[in-house]
Amino acid sequence: MSASNTLTTLVPILNGTNYHRWAELMKAYLQQQGSWIMVDLLGDTITAPTLAEDGSNRTEVIEWAQQEAKAQGSIKLRLSVEVSRTVKDKTTAQSLWDALKEAYGSTSGMGAFSFFKSTIGIRIPQNEHPAAVIAKIIGNLDELETMGITMPAMLRALMILGAAPARYNAAV
């Protein structure tokens, strides 16, 4: 599987409500690509190389620029149009990451409620295997947990059972 297919398959589009899950998966993707260093360490302990007067470090500067472009490109490819507009002026992967974290990293009570409401609205289709939908519900509940909203296991189970198709009401 190519890197772009991996990115689009594994990392969701950041739409503003799913920052925590997006950040977790994007970080893992950038780590796997060897580009996380551009976000995590730049400015703290590592600085971008500058071209020597004699050009002796040209290869190093080019490799750095390619890693920076790879990190920025990967992040930008997984942003919704609306989110990408809010960070269009960012010129480094680190400044891009930091701006996204600041804008979407903390969730308001209303944002958490909106996410919760969409979670309890999920329904398992009548004639489909329930595994994918159950995984989505669990993922959403885990996302709420990253927002500081922890639900007891029994409530989680009840929410999953509540998503069952009507034909299973007697069994439930």
Residue pairs with C-beta under 8 A, 6 or more apart in sequence:
1 9
3 33
4 77
6 29
6 32
7 29
7 74
7 77
7 78
8 77
8 78
10 25
10 28
10 29
11 22
11 25
11 26
11 29
11 78
12 18
12 21
12 22
12 25
12 78
13 22
13 78
13 79
13 80
14 22
14 26
14 78
14 79
14 80
14 83
14 100
14 104
15 80
15 82
15 83
16 80
16 82
16 83
16 103
16 104
17 111
17 114
17 115
18 143
19 100
19 101
19 104
19 105
19 107
20 105
20 143
20 146
20 147
21 139
21 142
21 143
21 146
22 78
23 100
23 101
23 105
26 74
26 75
26 78
27 36
27 39
29 74
30 36
30 38
30 39
30 71
30 74
30 75
33 70
33 71
33 74
34 67
35 67
35 70
35 71
35 74
35 93
36 71
37 46
37 67
38 67
38 68
38 70
38 71
38 72
38 92
38 93
38 94
39 71
39 93
39 94
39 97
40 94
42 48
42 92
42 93
42 94
43 94
48 64
48 68
49 57
49 60
49 61
49 64
50 61
51 57
51 58
51 61
68 92
68 93
71 93
72 92
72 93
72 96
75 93
75 96
75 97
75 100
76 84
76 96
79 87
79 100
83 100
83 103
83 104
86 99
86 103
87 96
87 99
87 100
87 103
90 96
90 99
107 115
107 147
111 147
112 144
112 147
112 149
115 140
115 143
115 144
115 147
116 144
116 149
118 140
119 137
119 140
119 141
119 144
119 159
120 159
120 162
122 133
122 136
122 137
122 140
122 163
123 133
123 163
123 165
124 130
124 133
124 134
124 163
124 164
124 165
125 133
125 165
126 165
126 167
130 164
133 163
134 160
134 163
137 159
137 160
137 163
138 156
138 160
141 151
141 156
141 159
144 151
145 151
151 159
161 172
164 171
164 172
